[in-house]
Amino acid sequence: MPKYQMVFDTVNGEVRHTVDIDNDERLEGTLDEILWELKERGKVLKGNGEPQVSCNGKVLDFGLPVSRQGVYPNDVLRVTTIAMNG
């Protein structure tokens, strides 16, 4: 199974996490599990918006497998939040 490096922008600073993501697996379920794990360890994303994942400057679609979005094993996926207006 391909491994990816995820960097989370948390209130405690950057947290790096290596994850296995199957070629057909979508980000939405995987990210929810990882964010829950981090929260259990006291690490939460900075900001009050929705999570956003980007790789090489491109925002990824949670509904598509990363392999179909030009992301390769060992690429760094950056997890931040989208600022909410209002």
Secondary structure as UniProt FT lines:
FT   STRAND          3..10
FT   TURN            11..12
FT   STRAND          13..20
FT   TURN            23..24
FT   HELIX           27..40
FT   TURN            41..42
FT   STRAND          50..55
FT   TURN            56..57
FT   STRAND          58..59
FT   TURN            62..63
FT   HELIX           66..69
FT   TURN            73..74
FT   STRAND          76..82
//
